[in-house]
Amino acid sequence: MPHYFFDIDANGGHTHDEVGLPFSSKIHFRKAAVATLPALALQDRSAKGGNRNYSISVRDERGQVVYTATLTFDDAFHH
């Protein structure tokens, strides 16, 4: 089963996946990538409101980017 690697950008920070995960199809790695983005936003303890960007790029075993997704999250208190 092919491995796919998930590289994440979250508010200026970058994580480069060196391990990867096996997926049987592009539909399966897409579901995992899409589920990851809101989870990142919810767990971002450094965020104090405002505009935040999260993106994920999925690479195949050859290192080619085969999928990208982006989530922009903006929140603010109103007085």
mmJSON file of the N, C-alpha and C atoms, coordinates in Angstrom:
{"data_MODEL":{"atom_site":{
"group_PDB":["ATOM","ATOM","ATOM","ATOM","ATOM","ATOM","ATOM","ATOM","ATOM","ATOM","ATOM","ATOM","ATOM","ATOM","ATOM","ATOM","ATOM","ATOM","ATOM","ATOM","ATOM","ATOM","ATOM","ATOM","ATOM","ATOM","ATOM","ATOM","ATOM","ATOM","ATOM","ATOM","ATOM","ATOM","ATOM","ATOM","ATOM","ATOM","ATOM","ATOM","ATOM","ATOM","ATOM","ATOM","ATOM","ATOM","ATOM","ATOM","ATOM","ATOM","ATOM","ATOM","ATOM","ATOM","ATOM","ATOM","ATOM","ATOM","ATOM","ATOM","ATOM","ATOM","ATOM","ATOM","ATOM","ATOM","ATOM","ATOM","ATOM","ATOM","ATOM","ATOM","ATOM","ATOM","ATOM","ATOM","ATOM","ATOM","ATOM","ATOM","ATOM","ATOM","ATOM","ATOM","ATOM","ATOM","ATOM","ATOM","ATOM","ATOM","ATOM","ATOM","ATOM","ATOM","ATOM","ATOM","ATOM","ATOM","ATOM","ATOM","ATOM","ATOM","ATOM","ATOM","ATOM","ATOM","ATOM","ATOM","ATOM","ATOM","ATOM","ATOM","ATOM","ATOM","ATOM","ATOM","ATOM","ATOM","ATOM","ATOM","ATOM","ATOM","ATOM","ATOM","ATOM","ATOM","ATOM","ATOM","ATOM","ATOM","ATOM","ATOM","ATOM","ATOM","ATOM","ATOM","ATOM","ATOM","ATOM","ATOM","ATOM","ATOM","ATOM","ATOM","ATOM","ATOM","ATOM","ATOM","ATOM","ATOM","ATOM","ATOM","ATOM","ATOM","ATOM","ATOM","ATOM","ATOM","ATOM","ATOM","ATOM","ATOM","ATOM","ATOM","ATOM","ATOM","ATOM","ATOM","ATOM","ATOM","ATOM","ATOM","ATOM","ATOM","ATOM","ATOM","ATOM","ATOM","ATOM","ATOM","ATOM","ATOM","ATOM","ATOM","ATOM","ATOM","ATOM","ATOM","ATOM","ATOM","ATOM","ATOM","ATOM","ATOM","ATOM","ATOM","ATOM","ATOM","ATOM","ATOM","ATOM","ATOM","ATOM","ATOM","ATOM","ATOM","ATOM","ATOM","ATOM","ATOM","ATOM","ATOM","ATOM","ATOM","ATOM","ATOM","ATOM","ATOM","ATOM","ATOM","ATOM","ATOM","ATOM","ATOM","ATOM","ATOM","ATOM","ATOM","ATOM","ATOM","ATOM","ATOM","ATOM","ATOM","ATOM","ATOM","ATOM"],
"id":[1,2,3,4,5,6,7,8,9,10,11,12,13,14,15,16,17,18,19,20,21,22,23,24,25,26,27,28,29,30,31,32,33,34,35,36,37,38,39,40,41,42,43,44,45,46,47,48,49,50,51,52,53,54,55,56,57,58,59,60,61,62,63,64,65,66,67,68,69,70,71,72,73,74,75,76,77,78,79,80,81,82,83,84,85,86,87,88,89,90,91,92,93,94,95,96,97,98,99,100,101,102,103,104,105,106,107,108,109,110,111,112,113,114,115,116,117,118,119,120,121,122,123,124,125,126,127,128,129,130,131,132,133,134,135,136,137,138,139,140,141,142,143,144,145,146,147,148,149,150,151,152,153,154,155,156,157,158,159,160,161,162,163,164,165,166,167,168,169,170,171,172,173,174,175,176,177,178,179,180,181,182,183,184,185,186,187,188,189,190,191,192,193,194,195,196,197,198,199,200,201,202,203,204,205,206,207,208,209,210,211,212,213,214,215,216,217,218,219,220,221,222,223,224,225,226,227,228,229,230,231,232,233,234,235,236,237],
"type_symbol":["N","C","C","N","C","C","N","C","C","N","C","C","N","C","C","N","C","C","N","C","C","N","C","C","N","C","C","N","C","C","N","C","C","N","C","C","N","C","C","N","C","C","N","C","C","N","C","C","N","C","C","N","C","C","N","C","C","N","C","C","N","C","C","N","C","C","N","C","C","N","C","C","N","C","C","N","C","C","N","C","C","N","C","C","N","C","C","N","C","C","N","C","C","N","C","C","N","C","C","N","C","C","N","C","C","N","C","C","N","C","C","N","C","C","N","C","C","N","C","C","N","C","C","N","C","C","N","C","C","N","C","C","N","C","C","N","C","C","N","C","C","N","C","C","N","C","C","N","C","C","N","C","C","N","C","C","N","C","C","N","C","C","N","C","C","N","C","C","N","C","C","N","C","C","N","C","C","N","C","C","N","C","C","N","C","C","N","C","C","N","C","C","N","C","C","N","C","C","N","C","C","N","C","C","N","C","C","N","C","C","N","C","C","N","C","C","N","C","C","N","C","C","N","C","C","N","C","C","N","C","C","N","C","C","N","C","C"],
"label_atom_id":["N","CA","C","N","CA","C","N","CA","C","N","CA","C","N","CA","C","N","CA","C","N","CA","C","N","CA","C","N","CA","C","N","CA","C","N","CA","C","N","CA","C","N","CA","C","N","CA","C","N","CA","C","N","CA","C","N","CA","C","N","CA","C","N","CA","C","N","CA","C","N","CA","C","N","CA","C","N","CA","C","N","CA","C","N","CA","C","N","CA","C","N","CA","C","N","CA","C","N","CA","C","N","CA","C","N","CA","C","N","CA","C","N","CA","C","N","CA","C","N","CA","C","N","CA","C","N","CA","C","N","CA","C","N","CA","C","N","CA","C","N","CA","C","N","CA","C","N","CA","C","N","CA","C","N","CA","C","N","CA","C","N","CA","C","N","CA","C","N","CA","C","N","CA","C","N","CA","C","N","CA","C","N","CA","C","N","CA","C","N","CA","C","N","CA","C","N","CA","C","N","CA","C","N","CA","C","N","CA","C","N","CA","C","N","CA","C","N","CA","C","N","CA","C","N","CA","C","N","CA","C","N","CA","C","N","CA","C","N","CA","C","N","CA","C","N","CA","C","N","CA","C","N","CA","C","N","CA","C","N","CA","C","N","CA","C","N","CA","C","N","CA","C","N","CA","C"],
"label_alt_id":[null,null,null,null,null,null,null,null,null,null,null,null,null,null,null,null,null,null,null,null,null,null,null,null,null,null,null,null,null,null,null,null,null,null,null,null,null,null,null,null,null,null,null,null,null,null,null,null,null,null,null,null,null,null,null,null,null,null,null,null,null,null,null,null,null,null,null,null,null,null,null,null,null,null,null,null,null,null,null,null,null,null,null,null,null,null,null,null,null,null,null,null,null,null,null,null,null,null,null,null,null,null,null,null,null,null,null,null,null,null,null,null,null,null,null,null,null,null,null,null,null,null,null,null,null,null,null,null,null,null,null,null,null,null,null,null,null,null,null,null,null,null,null,null,null,null,null,null,null,null,null,null,null,null,null,null,null,null,null,null,null,null,null,null,null,null,null,null,null,null,null,null,null,null,null,null,null,null,null,null,null,null,null,null,null,null,null,null,null,null,null,null,null,null,null,null,null,null,null,null,null,null,null,null,null,null,null,null,null,null,null,null,null,null,null,null,null,null,null,null,null,null,null,null,null,null,null,null,null,null,null,null,null,null,null,null,null],
"label_comp_id":["MET","MET","MET","PRO","PRO","PRO","HIS","HIS","HIS","TYR","TYR","TYR","PHE","PHE","PHE","PHE","PHE","PHE","ASP","ASP","ASP","ILE","ILE","ILE","ASP","ASP","ASP","ALA","ALA","ALA","ASN","ASN","ASN","GLY","GLY","GLY","GLY","GLY","GLY","HIS","HIS","HIS","THR","THR","THR","HIS","HIS","HIS","ASP","ASP","ASP","GLU","GLU","GLU","VAL","VAL","VAL","GLY","GLY","GLY","LEU","LEU","LEU","PRO","PRO","PRO","PHE","PHE","PHE","SER","SER","SER","SER","SER","SER","LYS","LYS","LYS","ILE","ILE","ILE","HIS","HIS","HIS","PHE","PHE","PHE","ARG","ARG","ARG","LYS","LYS","LYS","ALA","ALA","ALA","ALA","ALA","ALA","VAL","VAL","VAL","ALA","ALA","ALA","THR","THR","THR","LEU","LEU","LEU","PRO","PRO","PRO","ALA","ALA","ALA","LEU","LEU","LEU","ALA","ALA","ALA","LEU","LEU","LEU","GLN","GLN","GLN","ASP","ASP","ASP","ARG","ARG","ARG","SER","SER","SER","ALA","ALA","ALA","LYS","LYS","LYS","GLY","GLY","GLY","GLY","GLY","GLY","ASN","ASN","ASN","ARG","ARG","ARG","ASN","ASN","ASN","TYR","TYR","TYR","SER","SER","SER","ILE","ILE","ILE","SER","SER","SER","VAL","VAL","VAL","ARG","ARG","ARG","ASP","ASP","ASP","GLU","GLU","GLU","ARG","ARG","ARG","GLY","GLY","GLY","GLN","GLN","GLN","VAL","VAL","VAL","VAL","VAL","VAL","TYR","TYR","TYR","THR","THR","THR","ALA","ALA","ALA","THR","THR","THR","LEU","LEU","LEU","THR","THR","THR","PHE","PHE","PHE","ASP","ASP","ASP","ASP","ASP","ASP","ALA","ALA","ALA","PHE","PHE","PHE","HIS","HIS","HIS","HIS","HIS","HIS"],
"label_asym_id":["A","A","A","A","A","A","A","A","A","A","A","A","A","A","A","A","A","A","A","A","A","A","A","A","A","A","A","A","A","A","A","A","A","A","A","A","A","A","A","A","A","A","A","A","A","A","A","A","A","A","A","A","A","A","A","A","A","A","A","A","A","A","A","A","A","A","A","A","A","A","A","A","A","A","A","A","A","A","A","A","A","A","A","A","A","A","A","A","A","A","A","A","A","A","A","A","A","A","A","A","A","A","A","A","A","A","A","A","A","A","A","A","A","A","A","A","A","A","A","A","A","A","A","A","A","A","A","A","A","A","A","A","A","A","A","A","A","A","A","A","A","A","A","A","A","A","A","A","A","A","A","A","A","A","A","A","A","A","A","A","A","A","A","A","A","A","A","A","A","A","A","A","A","A","A","A","A","A","A","A","A","A","A","A","A","A","A","A","A","A","A","A","A","A","A","A","A","A","A","A","A","A","A","A","A","A","A","A","A","A","A","A","A","A","A","A","A","A","A","A","A","A","A","A","A","A","A","A","A","A","A","A","A","A","A","A","A"],
"label_entity_id":["1","1","1","1","1","1","1","1","1","1","1","1","1","1","1","1","1","1","1","1","1","1","1","1","1","1","1","1","1","1","1","1","1","1","1","1","1","1","1","1","1","1","1","1","1","1","1","1","1","1","1","1","1","1","1","1","1","1","1","1","1","1","1","1","1","1","1","1","1","1","1","1","1","1","1","1","1","1","1","1","1","1","1","1","1","1","1","1","1","1","1","1","1","1","1","1","1","1","1","1","1","1","1","1","1","1","1","1","1","1","1","1","1","1","1","1","1","1","1","1","1","1","1","1","1","1","1","1","1","1","1","1","1","1","1","1","1","1","1","1","1","1","1","1","1","1","1","1","1","1","1","1","1","1","1","1","1","1","1","1","1","1","1","1","1","1","1","1","1","1","1","1","1","1","1","1","1","1","1","1","1","1","1","1","1","1","1","1","1","1","1","1","1","1","1","1","1","1","1","1","1","1","1","1","1","1","1","1","1","1","1","1","1","1","1","1","1","1","1","1","1","1","1","1","1","1","1","1","1","1","1","1","1","1","1","1","1"],
"label_seq_id":[1,1,1,2,2,2,3,3,3,4,4,4,5,5,5,6,6,6,7,7,7,8,8,8,9,9,9,10,10,10,11,11,11,12,12,12,13,13,13,14,14,14,15,15,15,16,16,16,17,17,17,18,18,18,19,19,19,20,20,20,21,21,21,22,22,22,23,23,23,24,24,24,25,25,25,26,26,26,27,27,27,28,28,28,29,29,29,30,30,30,31,31,31,32,32,32,33,33,33,34,34,34,35,35,35,36,36,36,37,37,37,38,38,38,39,39,39,40,40,40,41,41,41,42,42,42,43,43,43,44,44,44,45,45,45,46,46,46,47,47,47,48,48,48,49,49,49,50,50,50,51,51,51,52,52,52,53,53,53,54,54,54,55,55,55,56,56,56,57,57,57,58,58,58,59,59,59,60,60,60,61,61,61,62,62,62,63,63,63,64,64,64,65,65,65,66,66,66,67,67,67,68,68,68,69,69,69,70,70,70,71,71,71,72,72,72,73,73,73,74,74,74,75,75,75,76,76,76,77,77,77,78,78,78,79,79,79],
"pdbx_PDB_ins_code":[null,null,null,null,null,null,null,null,null,null,null,null,null,null,null,null,null,null,null,null,null,null,null,null,null,null,null,null,null,null,null,null,null,null,null,null,null,null,null,null,null,null,null,null,null,null,null,null,null,null,null,null,null,null,null,null,null,null,null,null,null,null,null,null,null,null,null,null,null,null,null,null,null,null,null,null,null,null,null,null,null,null,null,null,null,null,null,null,null,null,null,null,null,null,null,null,null,null,null,null,null,null,null,null,null,null,null,null,null,null,null,null,null,null,null,null,null,null,null,null,null,null,null,null,null,null,null,null,null,null,null,null,null,null,null,null,null,null,null,null,null,null,null,null,null,null,null,null,null,null,null,null,null,null,null,null,null,null,null,null,null,null,null,null,null,null,null,null,null,null,null,null,null,null,null,null,null,null,null,null,null,null,null,null,null,null,null,null,null,null,null,null,null,null,null,null,null,null,null,null,null,null,null,null,null,null,null,null,null,null,null,null,null,null,null,null,null,null,null,null,null,null,null,null,null,null,null,null,null,null,null,null,null,null,null,null,null],
"Cartn_x":[0.845,0.0,0.894,0.596,1.436,1.363,2.478,2.554,2.394,1.757,1.585,2.075,2.634,3.279,2.533,2.219,1.405,2.285,2.503,3.262,2.263,2.482,1.517,2.139,1.406,1.748,0.634,1.029,0.044,0.575,0.031,0.4,1.893,2.523,3.946,4.845,4.319,5.113,4.946,5.99,5.956,6.372,5.63,5.979,6.117,7.274,7.57,7.487,6.567,6.333,7.408,8.15,9.194,8.754,7.614,7.185,6.123,5.098,4.022,3.06,1.969,0.943,0.487,0.116,-0.381,-1.86,-2.201,-3.591,-3.815,-4.98,-5.274,-5.758,-6.211,-6.686,-6.58,-6.691,-6.62,-7.826,-8.946,-10.127,-9.831,-9.111,-8.804,-7.814,-6.754,-5.823,-6.449,-7.355,-8.062,-8.909,-9.645,-10.465,-9.611,-8.461,-7.554,-7.035,-6.671,-6.149,-7.222,-8.423,-9.513,-9.878,-9.848,-10.155,-9.065,-7.843,-6.721,-6.817,-7.282,-7.27,-8.117,-9.385,-10.127,-9.575,-9.017,-8.402,-7.216,-6.442,-5.328,-5.832,-6.88,-7.425,-7.936,-8.574,-9.104,-8.004,-6.895,-5.813,-4.749,-4.899,-3.89,-3.954,-3.132,-3.138,-2.458,-1.679,-1.006,-1.94,-3.055,-3.978,-4.741,-4.794,-5.512,-6.616,-7.103,-8.141,-7.547,-8.432,-7.982,-7.918,-7.202,-7.096,-5.965,-6.276,-5.272,-5.425,-4.301,-4.307,-3.642,-4.278,-3.762,-3.807,-2.711,-2.721,-1.99,-2.364,-1.753,-1.472,-0.289,0.096,0.402,-0.135,0.1,1.047,2.152,3.13,3.027,3.305,3.366,4.777,5.024,6.324,7.459,7.134,8.153,8.463,7.695,7.896,7.063,6.198,5.351,4.116,3.785,2.564,1.375,0.478,-0.677,-2.002,-1.943,-3.17,-2.809,-3.609,-3.452,-4.833,-4.871,-6.103,-5.712,-6.569,-6.313,-7.568,-7.351,-8.437,-8.029,-8.88,-8.67,-9.726,-9.255,-10.144,-9.985,-11.095,-11.054,-12.112,-11.7,-12.668,-12.31,-13.319,-13.1,-14.223,-13.85,-14.846,-15.362,-16.627,-17.217,-17.718,-17.352,-17.737,-18.938],
"Cartn_y":[-1.174,0.0,1.241,2.203,3.406,4.265,4.909,5.835,7.263,8.079,9.49,10.293,11.449,12.281,13.602,14.008,15.177,16.3,17.324,18.497,19.573,20.155,21.077,22.453,23.486,24.873,25.42,25.933,26.48,27.781,28.89,30.213,30.475,30.166,30.437,29.277,28.302,27.127,26.039,25.254,24.206,22.873,21.831,20.465,19.634,19.01,18.179,16.714,15.975,14.569,13.68,12.988,12.071,10.61,10.333,8.953,8.511,9.312,8.981,7.952,7.783,6.815,6.08,4.813,4.068,4.362,4.585,4.759,4.01,3.392,2.59,3.426,4.645,5.489,6.963,7.806,9.241,9.739,9.068,9.452,9.309,8.256,8.022,9.05,9.372,10.371,11.764,12.019,13.301,13.456,12.42,12.48,12.76,12.121,12.338,13.771,14.284,15.654,16.668,16.496,17.428,17.402,16.251,16.141,16.77,16.794,17.337,18.848,19.562,21.031,21.61,21.235,21.794,21.33,20.134,19.654,20.536,20.967,21.879,23.206,23.731,25.012,24.899,23.807,23.618,23.443,22.858,22.566,23.658,24.69,25.742,26.621,26.305,27.026,28.398,28.603,29.891,30.951,30.507,31.443,32.266,33.559,34.472,35.197,34.609,35.231,35.859,36.335,36.938,35.919,36.281,35.459,34.455,33.173,32.112,31.234,30.787,29.952,28.615,27.565,26.208,25.571,24.949,24.254,22.928,22.027,20.705,20.335,19.805,19.289,17.813,17.016,15.585,15.221,14.555,14.103,12.589,12.129,10.69,10.182,8.918,8.309,8.881,9.517,10.15,11.57,12.065,13.431,14.464,14.029,14.952,15.312,16.597,17.022,16.574,15.804,15.262,15.824,16.586,17.156,18.306,19.351,20.449,20.882,21.346,21.899,23.021,24.029,25.182,25.531,25.911,26.383,27.744,28.749,30.058,30.228,30.553,30.689,32.094,32.785,34.154,34.303,34.768,34.998,36.266,36.869,38.102,38.297,38.825,39.247,40.628,40.875,42.189,42.759,43.973,44.628,45.49],
"Cartn_z":[0.0,0.0,0.0,-0.849,-0.923,0.338,0.638,1.77,1.269,2.099,1.806,3.004,2.734,3.746,3.862,5.092,5.368,5.915,5.135,5.564,5.973,7.153,7.726,7.948,7.558,7.868,8.746,9.912,10.84,11.416,10.95,11.457,11.43,10.338,10.185,10.591,11.309,11.667,10.621,10.406,9.386,9.99,9.669,10.061,8.797,8.632,7.461,7.885,7.305,7.652,7.033,7.871,7.411,7.464,8.127,8.352,7.354,7.199,6.276,6.841,6.122,6.487,5.235,5.376,4.211,3.961,2.712,2.312,1.016,0.913,-0.275,-1.457,-1.188,-2.293,-1.926,-2.944,-2.716,-1.926,-2.023,-1.244,0.253,0.63,2.037,2.594,1.847,2.387,2.367,1.444,1.423,2.683,3.06,4.27,5.494,5.585,6.726,6.731,5.58,5.496,5.871,5.364,5.638,7.124,7.748,9.182,10.048,9.547,10.313,10.497,9.494,9.547,10.685,10.848,11.978,13.325,13.368,14.607,14.991,14.015,14.281,14.843,14.253,14.717,16.154,16.476,17.831,18.868,18.474,19.413,19.46,18.668,18.596,19.842,20.82,22.099,21.994,20.946,20.781,20.203,19.652,19.001,20.035,19.817,20.712,19.968,18.955,18.151,16.909,16.069,14.822,13.703,12.667,11.47,11.605,11.372,11.416,10.179,9.647,8.452,8.736,8.23,8.364,6.981,6.587,5.301,5.433,4.569,4.551,3.104,2.876,1.561,1.721,0.83,0.872,-0.273,0.088,-0.905,-1.064,-2.278,-2.511,-2.226,-2.484,-2.191,-3.029,-4.138,-4.983,-4.55,-3.56,-3.085,-3.81,-4.708,-5.46,-4.643,-4.589,-3.917,-4.767,-4.141,-4.862,-4.357,-3.256,-2.703,-1.763,-1.777,-0.812,-0.33,0.908,1.481,2.424,2.525,3.371,4.166,5.422,6.28,6.827,6.623,7.215,8.304,9.493,10.638,11.189,11.321,11.812,12.895,14.071,15.127,15.892,16.528,17.274,18.285,19.424,20.422,20.029,20.296,20.024,21.34,21.606,22.873,22.664],
"occupancy":[1.0,1.0,1.0,1.0,1.0,1.0,1.0,1.0,1.0,1.0,1.0,1.0,1.0,1.0,1.0,1.0,1.0,1.0,1.0,1.0,1.0,1.0,1.0,1.0,1.0,1.0,1.0,1.0,1.0,1.0,1.0,1.0,1.0,1.0,1.0,1.0,1.0,1.0,1.0,1.0,1.0,1.0,1.0,1.0,1.0,1.0,1.0,1.0,1.0,1.0,1.0,1.0,1.0,1.0,1.0,1.0,1.0,1.0,1.0,1.0,1.0,1.0,1.0,1.0,1.0,1.0,1.0,1.0,1.0,1.0,1.0,1.0,1.0,1.0,1.0,1.0,1.0,1.0,1.0,1.0,1.0,1.0,1.0,1.0,1.0,1.0,1.0,1.0,1.0,1.0,1.0,1.0,1.0,1.0,1.0,1.0,1.0,1.0,1.0,1.0,1.0,1.0,1.0,1.0,1.0,1.0,1.0,1.0,1.0,1.0,1.0,1.0,1.0,1.0,1.0,1.0,1.0,1.0,1.0,1.0,1.0,1.0,1.0,1.0,1.0,1.0,1.0,1.0,1.0,1.0,1.0,1.0,1.0,1.0,1.0,1.0,1.0,1.0,1.0,1.0,1.0,1.0,1.0,1.0,1.0,1.0,1.0,1.0,1.0,1.0,1.0,1.0,1.0,1.0,1.0,1.0,1.0,1.0,1.0,1.0,1.0,1.0,1.0,1.0,1.0,1.0,1.0,1.0,1.0,1.0,1.0,1.0,1.0,1.0,1.0,1.0,1.0,1.0,1.0,1.0,1.0,1.0,1.0,1.0,1.0,1.0,1.0,1.0,1.0,1.0,1.0,1.0,1.0,1.0,1.0,1.0,1.0,1.0,1.0,1.0,1.0,1.0,1.0,1.0,1.0,1.0,1.0,1.0,1.0,1.0,1.0,1.0,1.0,1.0,1.0,1.0,1.0,1.0,1.0,1.0,1.0,1.0,1.0,1.0,1.0,1.0,1.0,1.0,1.0,1.0,1.0,1.0,1.0,1.0,1.0,1.0,1.0],
"B_iso_or_equiv":[0.0,0.0,0.0,0.0,0.0,0.0,0.0,0.0,0.0,0.0,0.0,0.0,0.0,0.0,0.0,0.0,0.0,0.0,0.0,0.0,0.0,0.0,0.0,0.0,0.0,0.0,0.0,0.0,0.0,0.0,0.0,0.0,0.0,0.0,0.0,0.0,0.0,0.0,0.0,0.0,0.0,0.0,0.0,0.0,0.0,0.0,0.0,0.0,0.0,0.0,0.0,0.0,0.0,0.0,0.0,0.0,0.0,0.0,0.0,0.0,0.0,0.0,0.0,0.0,0.0,0.0,0.0,0.0,0.0,0.0,0.0,0.0,0.0,0.0,0.0,0.0,0.0,0.0,0.0,0.0,0.0,0.0,0.0,0.0,0.0,0.0,0.0,0.0,0.0,0.0,0.0,0.0,0.0,0.0,0.0,0.0,0.0,0.0,0.0,0.0,0.0,0.0,0.0,0.0,0.0,0.0,0.0,0.0,0.0,0.0,0.0,0.0,0.0,0.0,0.0,0.0,0.0,0.0,0.0,0.0,0.0,0.0,0.0,0.0,0.0,0.0,0.0,0.0,0.0,0.0,0.0,0.0,0.0,0.0,0.0,0.0,0.0,0.0,0.0,0.0,0.0,0.0,0.0,0.0,0.0,0.0,0.0,0.0,0.0,0.0,0.0,0.0,0.0,0.0,0.0,0.0,0.0,0.0,0.0,0.0,0.0,0.0,0.0,0.0,0.0,0.0,0.0,0.0,0.0,0.0,0.0,0.0,0.0,0.0,0.0,0.0,0.0,0.0,0.0,0.0,0.0,0.0,0.0,0.0,0.0,0.0,0.0,0.0,0.0,0.0,0.0,0.0,0.0,0.0,0.0,0.0,0.0,0.0,0.0,0.0,0.0,0.0,0.0,0.0,0.0,0.0,0.0,0.0,0.0,0.0,0.0,0.0,0.0,0.0,0.0,0.0,0.0,0.0,0.0,0.0,0.0,0.0,0.0,0.0,0.0,0.0,0.0,0.0,0.0,0.0,0.0,0.0,0.0,0.0,0.0,0.0,0.0],
"pdbx_formal_charge":[null,null,null,null,null,null,null,null,null,null,null,null,null,null,null,null,null,null,null,null,null,null,null,null,null,null,null,null,null,null,null,null,null,null,null,null,null,null,null,null,null,null,null,null,null,null,null,null,null,null,null,null,null,null,null,null,null,null,null,null,null,null,null,null,null,null,null,null,null,null,null,null,null,null,null,null,null,null,null,null,null,null,null,null,null,null,null,null,null,null,null,null,null,null,null,null,null,null,null,null,null,null,null,null,null,null,null,null,null,null,null,null,null,null,null,null,null,null,null,null,null,null,null,null,null,null,null,null,null,null,null,null,null,null,null,null,null,null,null,null,null,null,null,null,null,null,null,null,null,null,null,null,null,null,null,null,null,null,null,null,null,null,null,null,null,null,null,null,null,null,null,null,null,null,null,null,null,null,null,null,null,null,null,null,null,null,null,null,null,null,null,null,null,null,null,null,null,null,null,null,null,null,null,null,null,null,null,null,null,null,null,null,null,null,null,null,null,null,null,null,null,null,null,null,null,null,null,null,null,null,null,null,null,null,null,null,null],
"auth_seq_id":[1,1,1,2,2,2,3,3,3,4,4,4,5,5,5,6,6,6,7,7,7,8,8,8,9,9,9,10,10,10,11,11,11,12,12,12,13,13,13,14,14,14,15,15,15,16,16,16,17,17,17,18,18,18,19,19,19,20,20,20,21,21,21,22,22,22,23,23,23,24,24,24,25,25,25,26,26,26,27,27,27,28,28,28,29,29,29,30,30,30,31,31,31,32,32,32,33,33,33,34,34,34,35,35,35,36,36,36,37,37,37,38,38,38,39,39,39,40,40,40,41,41,41,42,42,42,43,43,43,44,44,44,45,45,45,46,46,46,47,47,47,48,48,48,49,49,49,50,50,50,51,51,51,52,52,52,53,53,53,54,54,54,55,55,55,56,56,56,57,57,57,58,58,58,59,59,59,60,60,60,61,61,61,62,62,62,63,63,63,64,64,64,65,65,65,66,66,66,67,67,67,68,68,68,69,69,69,70,70,70,71,71,71,72,72,72,73,73,73,74,74,74,75,75,75,76,76,76,77,77,77,78,78,78,79,79,79],
"auth_comp_id":["MET","MET","MET","PRO","PRO","PRO","HIS","HIS","HIS","TYR","TYR","TYR","PHE","PHE","PHE","PHE","PHE","PHE","ASP","ASP","ASP","ILE","ILE","ILE","ASP","ASP","ASP","ALA","ALA","ALA","ASN","ASN","ASN","GLY","GLY","GLY","GLY","GLY","GLY","HIS","HIS","HIS","THR","THR","THR","HIS","HIS","HIS","ASP","ASP","ASP","GLU","GLU","GLU","VAL","VAL","VAL","GLY","GLY","GLY","LEU","LEU","LEU","PRO","PRO","PRO","PHE","PHE","PHE","SER","SER","SER","SER","SER","SER","LYS","LYS","LYS","ILE","ILE","ILE","HIS","HIS","HIS","PHE","PHE","PHE","ARG","ARG","ARG","LYS","LYS","LYS","ALA","ALA","ALA","ALA","ALA","ALA","VAL","VAL","VAL","ALA","ALA","ALA","THR","THR","THR","LEU","LEU","LEU","PRO","PRO","PRO","ALA","ALA","ALA","LEU","LEU","LEU","ALA","ALA","ALA","LEU","LEU","LEU","GLN","GLN","GLN","ASP","ASP","ASP","ARG","ARG","ARG","SER","SER","SER","ALA","ALA","ALA","LYS","LYS","LYS","GLY","GLY","GLY","GLY","GLY","GLY","ASN","ASN","ASN","ARG","ARG","ARG","ASN","ASN","ASN","TYR","TYR","TYR","SER","SER","SER","ILE","ILE","ILE","SER","SER","SER","VAL","VAL","VAL","ARG","ARG","ARG","ASP","ASP","ASP","GLU","GLU","GLU","ARG","ARG","ARG","GLY","GLY","GLY","GLN","GLN","GLN","VAL","VAL","VAL","VAL","VAL","VAL","TYR","TYR","TYR","THR","THR","THR","ALA","ALA","ALA","THR","THR","THR","LEU","LEU","LEU","THR","THR","THR","PHE","PHE","PHE","ASP","ASP","ASP","ASP","ASP","ASP","ALA","ALA","ALA","PHE","PHE","PHE","HIS","HIS","HIS","HIS","HIS","HIS"],
"auth_asym_id":["A","A","A","A","A","A","A","A","A","A","A","A","A","A","A","A","A","A","A","A","A","A","A","A","A","A","A","A","A","A","A","A","A","A","A","A","A","A","A","A","A","A","A","A","A","A","A","A","A","A","A","A","A","A","A","A","A","A","A","A","A","A","A","A","A","A","A","A","A","A","A","A","A","A","A","A","A","A","A","A","A","A","A","A","A","A","A","A","A","A","A","A","A","A","A","A","A","A","A","A","A","A","A","A","A","A","A","A","A","A","A","A","A","A","A","A","A","A","A","A","A","A","A","A","A","A","A","A","A","A","A","A","A","A","A","A","A","A","A","A","A","A","A","A","A","A","A","A","A","A","A","A","A","A","A","A","A","A","A","A","A","A","A","A","A","A","A","A","A","A","A","A","A","A","A","A","A","A","A","A","A","A","A","A","A","A","A","A","A","A","A","A","A","A","A","A","A","A","A","A","A","A","A","A","A","A","A","A","A","A","A","A","A","A","A","A","A","A","A","A","A","A","A","A","A","A","A","A","A","A","A","A","A","A","A","A","A"],
"auth_atom_id":["N","CA","C","N","CA","C","N","CA","C","N","CA","C","N","CA","C","N","CA","C","N","CA","C","N","CA","C","N","CA","C","N","CA","C","N","CA","C","N","CA","C","N","CA","C","N","CA","C","N","CA","C","N","CA","C","N","CA","C","N","CA","C","N","CA","C","N","CA","C","N","CA","C","N","CA","C","N","CA","C","N","CA","C","N","CA","C","N","CA","C","N","CA","C","N","CA","C","N","CA","C","N","CA","C","N","CA","C","N","CA","C","N","CA","C","N","CA","C","N","CA","C","N","CA","C","N","CA","C","N","CA","C","N","CA","C","N","CA","C","N","CA","C","N","CA","C","N","CA","C","N","CA","C","N","CA","C","N","CA","C","N","CA","C","N","CA","C","N","CA","C","N","CA","C","N","CA","C","N","CA","C","N","CA","C","N","CA","C","N","CA","C","N","CA","C","N","CA","C","N","CA","C","N","CA","C","N","CA","C","N","CA","C","N","CA","C","N","CA","C","N","CA","C","N","CA","C","N","CA","C","N","CA","C","N","CA","C","N","CA","C","N","CA","C","N","CA","C","N","CA","C","N","CA","C","N","CA","C","N","CA","C","N","CA","C","N","CA","C","N","CA","C","N","CA","C"],
"pdbx_PDB_model_num":[1,1,1,1,1,1,1,1,1,1,1,1,1,1,1,1,1,1,1,1,1,1,1,1,1,1,1,1,1,1,1,1,1,1,1,1,1,1,1,1,1,1,1,1,1,1,1,1,1,1,1,1,1,1,1,1,1,1,1,1,1,1,1,1,1,1,1,1,1,1,1,1,1,1,1,1,1,1,1,1,1,1,1,1,1,1,1,1,1,1,1,1,1,1,1,1,1,1,1,1,1,1,1,1,1,1,1,1,1,1,1,1,1,1,1,1,1,1,1,1,1,1,1,1,1,1,1,1,1,1,1,1,1,1,1,1,1,1,1,1,1,1,1,1,1,1,1,1,1,1,1,1,1,1,1,1,1,1,1,1,1,1,1,1,1,1,1,1,1,1,1,1,1,1,1,1,1,1,1,1,1,1,1,1,1,1,1,1,1,1,1,1,1,1,1,1,1,1,1,1,1,1,1,1,1,1,1,1,1,1,1,1,1,1,1,1,1,1,1,1,1,1,1,1,1,1,1,1,1,1,1,1,1,1,1,1,1]
}}}
